[in-house]
Amino acid sequence: MEPGISNQSFILSYTDFTLLGFPGISRWRPLLAIPFFSVYLVILIGNSLIICLICVKKSLHSPMYLLISLLFSINISISTAILPKFLLDLLFQFNQVSLTGCLLQMFFIYFMSVCESGVILLMSLDRYVAICRPLRYHNIMTKSLLAWLTVFTIVRNCLLICPLVILTSMVQFCRLNIILNFACENMALLSLGCGDTTKAQIAGLIVRILVNVLDVGLLLISYSTIIYTAMKTATGKSRHKALNTCGTHLLVAMLVYVSGLASSIVYRMETIISIDVKNLFTALYLIIPGALNPLIYGLRVSEIRKRLIEGWRKNNNLFSS
């Protein structure tokens, strides 16, 4: 008899779960708090620093920098939805989560991840207008347009993620109540389902196809046009600046999409890859971009780099005086 099934064939669906990330190294799990807490500090400090810099400096109030600050806010939100709970689990064994709490975490993670993809797409639109329609840039890329596009992105995300979470909530979980992950991932939760999980799996597949295929396709079309226009019309420093900025955005986009694709592929290799490796790839997908993005933009975007150096020199002068 399977756990959760009574003599009357009544299926008891679990409503409380245990999040057990990296179960293969249970003896050494508390030591994982050191690298994960370090990465969380890097995410909080790095992203917050550049967000504050963009907010304070009026010269950085253009659409591109506003979108960068929005991306960094998403980085902080995703990591905060995952890491504090996981750190409490590692240090104090606070690894219990209700089904409602798990579904809320899953909604927030996926919603913000799709928002991240949407913001990256908006960045490509901003660079397309700036390079391919430079004379009309300020007339097209207004704050009003950005606000409407942001609203559209939020609505799109809700239409994609809400059905996924609702269908997952309707599944009966009777196999086990131990989620072998440090976050409430859809596939990890559905693996505990004992009923028909086809609809929830199809909903998850549709989300991945629409986000990865559609967004990446539009991204490639946009940047292909940008690079072609920059090589054809721009010269000297203007060409170098355009290609450098686009290269930075493409690097961030590749980091997000490639890590997401790798995590998805690894998670479906059930018999070959261990649970701990799957957890590691989930961490690379959800957490590492948030730690690397401030470094990428801080080093490669000249305006941000200059402002950071100016602030560092001012602080040094204050301490020395």
C-alpha positions in Angstrom: 0.0 0.0 0.0 1.4 3.4 -1.0 1.8 6.0 1.8 -1.2 8.2 2.1 -3.8 5.6 0.7 -6.2 4.1 3.2 -8.2 0.8 3.1 -11.1 2.6 1.5 -8.9 3.8 -1.4 -9.3 7.3 0.0 -6.3 9.4 -1.1 -4.9 11.6 1.6 -3.2 14.6 0.1 -0.4 16.1 2.1 -0.7 19.7 3.0 2.6 20.1 4.8 6.0 19.4 3.3 9.7 19.2 4.2 12.1 21.1 2.0 15.3 19.0 1.9 17.9 20.6 -0.3 21.1 18.7 -1.0 20.0 15.5 0.8 23.1 13.5 -0.3 25.3 15.5 1.9 23.1 15.6 5.0 26.0 15.4 7.4 27.7 18.5 5.9 24.5 20.5 5.1 25.0 23.2 7.8 28.3 24.1 6.2 26.4 25.1 3.0 25.1 28.1 5.0 28.6 29.8 4.5 28.6 29.9 0.7 24.9 30.6 0.4 24.9 33.4 3.0 28.0 34.9 1.2 26.2 34.8 -2.1 23.1 36.4 -0.6 25.2 39.2 0.9 26.8 39.8 -2.5 23.3 39.9 -4.1 21.9 42.4 -1.5 25.0 44.7 -1.4 25.8 44.6 -5.2 22.3 45.1 -6.5 21.2 47.6 -3.8 24.4 49.7 -4.4 23.7 50.1 -8.1 20.0 50.7 -7.6 20.7 53.5 -5.1 23.3 54.9 -7.5 20.8 55.0 -10.4 18.2 56.6 -8.1 20.5 59.3 -6.8 22.3 60.3 -10.0 19.9 62.3 -12.3 22.3 61.5 -15.3 21.3 57.9 -14.9 17.5 58.4 -15.1 17.3 57.3 -18.8 15.2 54.3 -19.7 18.2 51.9 -20.0 19.3 52.6 -16.4 15.8 52.4 -15.1 15.4 49.0 -16.7 18.8 47.9 -15.1 17.5 49.0 -11.7 14.3 47.1 -12.3 16.3 44.0 -13.2 18.4 44.3 -10.0 15.2 44.7 -7.9 14.0 41.4 -9.4 17.4 39.8 -8.5 17.0 40.8 -4.9 13.3 39.6 -4.8 14.1 36.1 -6.2 17.0 35.5 -3.8 15.0 36.8 -0.8 12.1 34.5 -1.7 14.5 31.5 -1.4 17.6 32.1 0.6 16.4 33.2 4.1 14.2 30.2 4.3 17.0 27.9 3.1 19.5 29.4 5.5 17.1 28.8 8.5 16.7 25.2 7.3 20.5 24.7 7.1 21.2 26.3 10.5 18.1 25.5 12.6 16.3 22.7 10.7 13.3 25.1 10.0 12.5 23.2 6.8 8.7 22.7 7.1 6.4 24.5 4.7 2.7 24.3 4.1 1.2 23.6 0.7 -0.1 27.2 0.6 3.3 28.6 1.5 5.0 26.3 -1.1 2.6 27.4 -3.8 3.1 31.1 -2.9 6.9 30.7 -3.1 6.6 28.8 -6.4 4.3 31.6 -7.8 6.7 34.3 -6.7 9.8 32.6 -8.0 8.3 31.9 -11.4 6.5 35.2 -11.6 9.7 37.2 -10.9 11.8 34.9 -13.2 9.4 35.6 -16.1 9.5 39.3 -15.2 13.3 39.0 -15.5 12.9 37.7 -19.0 10.5 40.5 -19.8 12.8 43.2 -18.5 15.7 41.7 -20.6 13.4 41.9 -23.6 12.5 45.6 -22.8 16.3 46.3 -22.7 16.7 45.0 -26.2 13.8 47.2 -27.3 15.4 50.2 -25.7 18.7 49.5 -27.5 17.0 48.9 -30.8 15.3 52.3 -30.7 18.5 54.0 -29.4 20.6 52.6 -32.3 18.2 52.0 -35.1 16.0 55.0 -34.5 18.3 57.5 -32.7 16.5 60.7 -33.8 13.2 59.5 -32.4 14.6 57.8 -29.3 13.3 60.4 -26.8 9.9 60.6 -28.4 9.5 56.8 -28.4 11.1 55.6 -25.2 9.2 57.7 -22.8 8.5 56.9 -19.1 4.8 56.5 -20.1 5.7 53.8 -22.6 7.9 52.1 -20.1 5.1 52.1 -17.6 2.6 50.6 -20.0 5.1 48.0 -21.1 5.8 47.1 -17.5 2.0 46.7 -16.9 1.8 44.5 -20.0 4.6 42.4 -18.7 3.0 41.9 -15.3 -0.4 41.0 -16.9 1.4 38.5 -19.2 3.2 36.9 -16.3 0.0 36.5 -14.3 -1.7 34.9 -17.3 1.2 32.5 -17.6 2.0 31.7 -14.0 -1.5 31.7 -12.3 -2.8 28.6 -14.3 0.4 26.7 -13.5 0.1 27.3 -9.8 -3.7 26.6 -9.8 -3.3 23.4 -11.7 -0.5 22.3 -9.3 -2.6 23.1 -6.3 -5.3 20.7 -7.6 -2.9 17.7 -7.7 -3.1 15.2 -4.8 0.2 14.7 -3.1 0.3 11.3 -1.5 3.6 9.7 -2.4 5.8 11.5 0.1 5.8 14.9 1.8 9.6 15.5 1.3 10.6 17.9 -1.5 14.1 17.1 -2.5 15.0 20.7 -3.2 15.8 23.9 -1.3 12.9 25.8 -3.1 9.4 24.9 -4.1 10.1 24.1 -7.8 7.2 22.9 -9.9 8.8 19.6 -11.1 10.0 18.7 -7.6 6.5 19.2 -6.2 4.8 17.4 -9.0 7.1 14.4 -8.5 5.2 13.8 -5.2 1.8 13.7 -6.9 -0.1 10.4 -7.1 -2.9 11.5 -9.4 -2.9 12.9 -12.9 -0.3 15.6 -13.2 -0.5 15.9 -17.0 -2.3 19.3 -17.0 0.2 20.9 -14.6 3.1 19.5 -16.5 1.7 20.8 -19.8 1.1 24.2 -18.2 4.8 24.3 -17.1 5.9 23.3 -20.6 3.8 26.0 -22.2 5.4 28.6 -19.9 8.9 27.5 -20.7 8.2 27.4 -24.5 6.5 30.9 -24.5 9.2 32.5 -22.3 12.3 30.7 -23.7 11.4 30.4 -27.4 9.4 33.5 -27.9 11.4 35.9 -25.7 14.8 34.5 -26.9 13.6 34.6 -30.5 12.5 38.3 -30.2 15.8 39.0 -28.4 17.9 37.5 -31.2 16.0 39.4 -33.9 16.4 42.6 -32.0 20.1 42.3 -31.4 20.8 41.0 -34.9 19.2 44.2 -36.3 21.1 46.3 -33.7 24.5 44.8 -34.6 23.8 45.1 -38.3 22.8 48.7 -38.0 25.7 49.6 -35.7 28.2 48.0 -38.1 26.6 49.7 -41.1 26.0 53.2 -39.9 28.0 53.9 -36.7 31.8 54.6 -36.8 34.6 54.9 -34.3 33.7 55.5 -30.7 29.9 55.5 -31.3 30.1 52.0 -32.9 32.3 50.7 -30.0 30.0 52.1 -27.4 26.9 50.6 -29.1 28.4 47.2 -29.5 29.8 47.3 -25.9 26.4 48.1 -24.4 24.6 45.5 -26.5 27.3 43.0 -25.6 26.7 43.6 -21.9 23.0 43.1 -22.3 23.5 40.0 -24.4 26.0 38.6 -21.8 23.4 39.0 -19.0 20.6 37.5 -21.2 22.8 34.5 -22.0 23.6 34.0 -18.3 19.9 33.9 -17.5 18.6 31.8 -20.4 21.5 29.3 -20.6 21.4 28.7 -16.8 17.7 28.2 -17.0 17.9 25.8 -19.9 20.7 23.8 -18.2 18.7 23.5 -15.0 15.6 22.3 -17.0 17.7 19.7 -18.9 19.5 18.4 -15.8 16.3 18.1 -13.8 14.8 15.8 -16.5 17.8 13.4 -16.4 16.4 11.4 -13.5 18.6 8.3 -13.6 21.9 9.9 -14.6 22.2 13.0 -12.4 22.0 13.0 -8.6 19.6 15.1 -6.6 22.4 17.2 -5.2 23.6 18.1 -8.7 20.1 19.0 -9.7 19.9 21.3 -6.6 23.2 22.9 -7.6 21.9 23.7 -11.1 18.7 25.1 -9.6 20.9 27.4 -7.5 22.9 28.4 -10.5 19.7 29.3 -12.3 17.9 31.1 -9.5 20.7 32.8 -7.6 24.0 33.1 -9.5 22.7 35.6 -12.1 21.7 37.9 -9.3 25.2 37.8 -7.9 27.0 38.3 -11.3 24.7 40.9 -12.9 26.0 43.9 -10.7 29.6 42.8 -11.5 28.9 42.6 -15.2 27.1 46.0 -15.4 29.5 47.6 -12.9 32.6 46.7 -15.0 31.2 47.0 -18.6 28.9 50.0 -18.5 31.1 53.1 -18.4 28.6 55.5 -16.7 27.9 53.1 -13.9 31.6 52.3 -13.5 32.5 56.0 -13.4 29.9 56.8 -10.8 31.0 53.8 -8.6 34.7 55.0 -8.8 33.6 58.6 -7.9 31.7 57.4 -4.9 34.5 55.1 -3.8 37.0 58.0 -4.1 34.7 60.4 -2.1 34.4 57.8 0.7 38.2 57.3 0.8 38.7 61.1 1.0 36.2 61.4 3.9 37.9 58.6 5.8 41.4 60.0 5.2 40.4 63.5 6.3 
